[in-house]
Amino acid sequence: MILKEIRNKAGLTQKEVSMKLGVYQNIISQWETGERTPRAEKLIQLAKLFNCNIDEMLKD
């Protein structure tokens, strides 16, 4: 998942993303490192937040 790259392109910090999605910042970090995978509803929220599609976020 290239979530970190997409987040950086959007100009957002992990803290900003966590606040917008209502999750802890460490969850965002775990998603970015691949330790955890976002649930479907969070993937949809992330895609809207980053103005991209889910396929882009799931690329390796």
N, CA, C and O atoms as a Tinker XYZ file with bonds, in Angstrom:
   240  protein
     1  N      0.849000   -1.180000    0.000000    73     2
     2  CA     0.000000    0.000000    0.000000    64     1     3
     3  C      0.889000    1.236000    0.000000    63     2     4     5
     4  O      1.861000    1.301000    0.753000    81     3
     5  N      0.574000    2.190000   -0.815000    73     3     6
     6  CA     1.375000    3.406000   -0.914000    64     5     7
     7  C      0.669000    4.579000   -0.229000    63     6     8     9
     8  O      0.724000    5.719000   -0.689000    81     7
     9  N      0.021000    4.266000    0.858000    73     7    10
    10  CA    -0.776000    5.258000    1.567000    64     9    11
    11  C      0.046000    6.465000    2.003000    63    10    12    13
    12  O     -0.419000    7.600000    1.898000    81    11
    13  N      1.253000    6.234000    2.486000    73    11    14
    14  CA     2.089000    7.343000    2.946000    64    13    15
    15  C      2.400000    8.310000    1.804000    63    14    16    17
    16  O      2.342000    9.528000    1.974000    81    15
    17  N      2.723000    7.763000    0.664000    73    15    18
    18  CA     3.033000    8.593000   -0.514000    64    17    19
    19  C      1.818000    9.436000   -0.910000    63    18    20    21
    20  O      1.945000   10.628000   -1.189000    81    19
    21  N      0.660000    8.816000   -0.931000    73    19    22
    22  CA    -0.563000    9.533000   -1.298000    64    21    23
    23  C     -0.884000   10.609000   -0.261000    63    22    24    25
    24  O     -1.279000   11.720000   -0.614000    81    23
    25  N     -0.711000   10.273000    1.022000    73    23    26
    26  CA    -0.951000   11.248000    2.089000    64    25    27
    27  C     -0.019000   12.442000    1.959000    63    26    28    29
    28  O     -0.445000   13.587000    2.105000    81    27
    29  N      1.245000   12.175000    1.685000    73    27    30
    30  CA     2.210000   13.263000    1.518000    64    29    31
    31  C      1.862000   14.145000    0.326000    63    30    32    33
    32  O      1.987000   15.367000    0.405000    81    31
    33  N      1.428000   13.542000   -0.777000    73    31    34
    34  CA     1.033000   14.314000   -1.952000    64    33    35
    35  C     -0.170000   15.206000   -1.643000    63    34    36    37
    36  O     -0.315000   16.294000   -2.200000    81    35
    37  N     -1.030000   14.721000   -0.743000    73    35    38
    38  CA    -2.205000   15.503000   -0.340000    64    37    39
    39  C     -1.828000   16.617000    0.638000    63    38    40    41
    40  O     -2.648000   17.483000    0.942000    81    39
    41  N     -0.590000   16.594000    1.130000    73    39    42
    42  CA    -0.126000   17.628000    2.041000    64    41    43
    43  C     -0.694000   17.507000    3.447000    63    42    44    45
    44  O     -0.854000   18.505000    4.149000    81    43
    45  N     -0.995000   16.280000    3.851000    73    43    46
    46  CA    -1.578000   16.055000    5.164000    64    45    47
    47  C     -0.620000   15.287000    6.067000    63    46    48    49
    48  O      0.174000   14.470000    5.599000    81    47
    49  N     -0.704000   15.556000    7.345000    73    47    50
    50  CA     0.078000   14.802000    8.322000    64    49    51
    51  C     -0.737000   13.603000    8.797000    63    50    52    53
    52  O     -1.947000   13.535000    8.581000    81    51
    53  N     -0.064000   12.665000    9.443000    73    51    54
    54  CA    -0.778000   11.529000   10.019000    64    53    55
    55  C     -1.813000   12.018000   11.032000    63    54    56    57
    56  O     -2.921000   11.486000   11.100000    81    55
    57  N     -1.451000   13.024000   11.813000    73    55    58
    58  CA    -2.363000   13.550000   12.819000    64    57    59
    59  C     -3.616000   14.132000   12.172000    63    58    60    61
    60  O     -4.727000   13.907000   12.651000    81    59
    61  N     -3.439000   14.880000   11.084000    73    59    62
    62  CA    -4.589000   15.468000   10.391000    64    61    63
    63  C     -5.517000   14.382000    9.840000    63    62    64    65
    64  O     -6.739000   14.480000    9.951000    81    63
    65  N     -4.923000   13.358000    9.250000    73    63    66
    66  CA    -5.722000   12.262000    8.702000    64    65    67
    67  C     -6.458000   11.537000    9.825000    63    66    68    69
    68  O     -7.638000   11.212000    9.693000    81    67
    69  N     -5.763000   11.288000   10.921000    73    67    70
    70  CA    -6.395000   10.580000   12.040000    64    69    71
    71  C     -7.569000   11.369000   12.596000    63    70    72    73
    72  O     -8.598000   10.789000   12.941000    81    71
    73  N     -7.425000   12.677000   12.684000    73    71    74
    74  CA    -8.510000   13.514000   13.198000    64    73    75
    75  C     -9.710000   13.498000   12.244000    63    74    76    77
    76  O    -10.857000   13.451000   12.687000    81    75
    77  N     -9.445000   13.537000   10.944000    73    75    78
    78  CA   -10.528000   13.558000    9.962000    64    77    79
    79  C    -11.283000   12.227000    9.907000    63    78    80    81
    80  O    -12.479000   12.192000    9.617000    81    79
    81  N    -10.564000   11.127000   10.189000    73    79    82
    82  CA   -11.181000    9.802000   10.118000    64    81    83
    83  C    -11.667000    9.298000   11.472000    63    82    84    85
    84  O    -12.380000    8.297000   11.546000    81    83
    85  N    -11.285000    9.987000   12.535000    73    83    86
    86  CA   -11.710000    9.564000   13.860000    64    85    87
    87  C    -11.010000    8.317000   14.366000    63    86    88    89
    88  O    -11.610000    7.488000   15.050000    81    87
    89  N     -9.721000    8.189000   14.022000    73    87    90
    90  CA    -8.913000    7.071000   14.514000    64    89    91
    91  C     -7.644000    7.624000   15.156000    63    90    92    93
    92  O     -7.289000    8.785000   14.954000    81    91
    93  N     -6.973000    6.788000   15.923000    73    91    94
    94  CA    -5.723000    7.210000   16.547000    64    93    95
    95  C     -4.625000    7.347000   15.494000    63    94    96    97
    96  O     -4.641000    6.665000   14.469000    81    95
    97  N     -3.674000    8.238000   15.762000    73    95    98
    98  CA    -2.574000    8.477000   14.825000    64    97    99
    99  C     -1.759000    7.214000   14.593000    63    98   100   101
   100  O     -1.291000    6.975000   13.480000    81    99
   101  N     -1.583000    6.398000   15.638000    73    99   102
   102  CA    -0.779000    5.186000   15.459000    64   101   103
   103  C     -1.435000    4.206000   14.486000    63   102   104   105
   104  O     -0.746000    3.389000   13.875000    81   103
   105  N     -2.752000    4.279000   14.337000    73   103   106
   106  CA    -3.440000    3.437000   13.355000    64   105   107
   107  C     -3.026000    3.843000   11.939000    63   106   108   109
   108  O     -2.774000    2.989000   11.089000    81   107
   109  N     -2.960000    5.145000   11.697000    73   107   110
   110  CA    -2.517000    5.639000   10.379000    64   109   111
   111  C     -1.106000    5.133000   10.100000    63   110   112   113
   112  O     -0.815000    4.672000    8.997000    81   111
   113  N     -0.241000    5.218000   11.087000    73   111   114
   114  CA     1.132000    4.729000   10.944000    64   113   115
   115  C      1.154000    3.238000   10.610000    63   114   116   117
   116  O      1.915000    2.801000    9.747000    81   115
   117  N      0.323000    2.468000   11.290000    73   115   118
   118  CA     0.274000    1.023000   11.036000    64   117   119
   119  C     -0.259000    0.719000    9.647000    63   118   120   121
   120  O      0.197000   -0.227000    9.004000    81   119
   121  N     -1.216000    1.506000    9.173000    73   119   122
   122  CA    -1.696000    1.329000    7.804000    64   121   123
   123  C     -0.579000    1.608000    6.810000    63   122   124   125
   124  O     -0.417000    0.890000    5.823000    81   123
   125  N      0.190000    2.658000    7.079000    73   123   126
   126  CA     1.263000    3.041000    6.150000    64   125   127
   127  C      2.406000    2.037000    6.124000    63   126   128   129
   128  O      3.049000    1.864000    5.088000    81   127
   129  N      2.668000    1.376000    7.239000    73   127   130
   130  CA     3.750000    0.394000    7.285000    64   129   131
   131  C      3.295000   -1.008000    6.913000    63   130   132   133
   132  O      4.119000   -1.912000    6.776000    81   131
   133  N      1.997000   -1.197000    6.749000    73   131   134
   134  CA     1.475000   -2.501000    6.385000    64   133   135
   135  C      1.210000   -3.418000    7.565000    63   134   136   137
   136  O      0.851000   -4.581000    7.378000    81   135
   137  N      1.382000   -2.908000    8.786000    73   135   138
   138  CA     1.097000   -3.728000    9.963000    64   137   139
   139  C     -0.389000   -4.045000   10.066000    63   138   140   141
   140  O     -0.775000   -5.113000   10.542000    81   139
   141  N     -1.216000   -3.111000    9.617000    73   139   142
   142  CA    -2.668000   -3.273000    9.615000    64   141   143
   143  C     -3.196000   -2.801000    8.281000    63   142   144   145
   144  O     -2.528000   -2.059000    7.560000    81   143
   145  N     -4.402000   -3.236000    7.957000    73   143   146
   146  CA    -5.067000   -2.807000    6.731000    64   145   147
   147  C     -6.366000   -2.103000    7.112000    63   146   148   149
   148  O     -7.119000   -2.604000    7.947000    81   147
   149  N     -6.631000   -0.956000    6.512000    73   147   150
   150  CA    -7.872000   -0.258000    6.818000    64   149   151
   151  C     -9.091000   -1.085000    6.418000    63   150   152   153
   152  O     -9.065000   -1.820000    5.431000    81   151
   153  N    -10.148000   -0.952000    7.196000    73   151   154
   154  CA   -11.408000   -1.600000    6.840000    64   153   155
   155  C    -12.000000   -0.885000    5.630000    63   154   156   157
   156  O    -11.599000    0.226000    5.281000    81   155
   157  N    -12.958000   -1.549000    5.005000    73   155   158
   158  CA   -13.556000   -1.034000    3.766000    64   157   159
   159  C    -14.085000    0.382000    3.926000    63   158   160   161
   160  O    -13.855000    1.228000    3.061000    81   159
   161  N    -14.795000    0.656000    5.027000    73   159   162
   162  CA   -15.363000    2.000000    5.196000    64   161   163
   163  C    -14.274000    3.060000    5.344000    63   162   164   165
   164  O    -14.457000    4.199000    4.917000    81   163
   165  N    -13.145000    2.694000    5.945000    73   163   166
   166  CA   -12.038000    3.647000    6.082000    64   165   167
   167  C    -11.330000    3.844000    4.751000    63   166   168   169
   168  O    -10.865000    4.945000    4.456000    81   167
   169  N    -11.241000    2.786000    3.940000    73   167   170
   170  CA   -10.660000    2.939000    2.602000    64   169   171
   171  C    -11.470000    3.928000    1.775000    63   170   172   173
   172  O    -10.910000    4.745000    1.044000    81   171
   173  N    -12.782000    3.848000    1.893000    73   171   174
   174  CA   -13.646000    4.781000    1.160000    64   173   175
   175  C    -13.415000    6.207000    1.645000    63   174   176   177
   176  O    -13.319000    7.130000    0.836000    81   175
   177  N    -13.323000    6.395000    2.964000    73   175   178
   178  CA   -13.074000    7.721000    3.522000    64   177   179
   179  C    -11.710000    8.247000    3.104000    63   178   180   181
   180  O    -11.567000    9.428000    2.789000    81   179
   181  N    -10.711000    7.379000    3.100000    73   179   182
   182  CA    -9.365000    7.783000    2.681000    64   181   183
   183  C     -9.364000    8.215000    1.217000    63   182   184   185
   184  O     -8.761000    9.229000    0.867000    81   183
   185  N    -10.033000    7.452000    0.369000    73   183   186
   186  CA   -10.092000    7.784000   -1.058000    64   185   187
   187  C    -10.727000    9.156000   -1.269000    63   186   188   189
   188  O    -10.257000    9.943000   -2.091000    81   187
   189  N    -11.783000    9.439000   -0.533000    73   187   190
   190  CA   -12.431000   10.746000   -0.639000    64   189   191
   191  C    -11.511000   11.850000   -0.121000    63   190   192   193
   192  O    -11.398000   12.912000   -0.734000    81   191
   193  N    -10.864000   11.594000    0.997000    73   191   194
   194  CA    -9.970000   12.580000    1.600000    64   193   195
   195  C     -8.795000   12.908000    0.685000    63   194   196   197
   196  O     -8.418000   14.071000    0.537000    81   195
   197  N     -8.224000   11.880000    0.075000    73   195   198
   198  CA    -7.044000   12.057000   -0.779000    64   197   199
   199  C     -7.399000   12.311000   -2.238000    63   198   200   201
   200  O     -6.515000   12.513000   -3.071000    81   199
   201  N     -8.702000   12.302000   -2.549000    73   199   202
   202  CA    -9.160000   12.523000   -3.918000    64   201   203
   203  C     -8.505000   11.539000   -4.889000    63   202   204   205
   204  O     -7.943000   11.927000   -5.913000    81   203
   205  N     -8.595000   10.262000   -4.536000    73   203   206
   206  CA    -8.039000    9.210000   -5.385000    64   205   207
   207  C     -8.994000    8.025000   -5.324000    63   206   208   209
   208  O    -10.015000    8.080000   -4.637000    81   207
   209  N     -8.664000    6.960000   -6.038000    73   207   210
   210  CA    -9.509000    5.779000   -5.926000    64   209   211
   211  C     -8.808000    4.732000   -5.069000    63   210   212   213
   212  O     -7.602000    4.798000   -4.832000    81   211
   213  N     -9.583000    3.782000   -4.621000    73   211   214
   214  CA    -9.059000    2.761000   -3.701000    64   213   215
   215  C     -7.953000    1.944000   -4.360000    63   214   216   217
   216  O     -6.987000    1.568000   -3.696000    81   215
   217  N     -8.079000    1.668000   -5.636000    73   215   218
   218  CA    -7.043000    0.898000   -6.344000    64   217   219
   219  C     -5.677000    1.567000   -6.233000    63   218   220   221
   220  O     -4.665000    0.886000   -6.069000    81   219
   221  N     -5.641000    2.892000   -6.321000    73   219   222
   222  CA    -4.373000    3.614000   -6.212000    64   221   223
   223  C     -3.725000    3.389000   -4.853000    63   222   224   225
   224  O     -2.506000    3.252000   -4.753000    81   223
   225  N     -4.545000    3.353000   -3.808000    73   223   226
   226  CA    -4.018000    3.194000   -2.455000    64   225   227
   227  C     -3.516000    1.773000   -2.201000    63   226   228   229
   228  O     -2.643000    1.573000   -1.357000    81   227
   229  N     -4.048000    0.794000   -2.911000    73   227   230
   230  CA    -3.705000   -0.598000   -2.650000    64   229   231
   231  C     -2.534000   -1.102000   -3.493000    63   230   232   233
   232  O     -2.089000   -2.236000   -3.316000    81   231
   233  N     -2.035000   -0.274000   -4.402000    73   231   234
   234  CA    -0.884000   -0.690000   -5.210000    64   233   235
   235  C      0.329000   -0.894000   -4.324000    63   234   236   237
   236  O      0.503000   -0.205000   -3.320000    81   235
   237  N      1.166000   -1.849000   -4.708000    73   235   238
   238  CA     2.415000   -2.092000   -3.965000    64   237   239
   239  C      3.532000   -1.285000   -4.567000    63   238   240
   240  O      4.665000   -1.346000   -4.090000    81   239
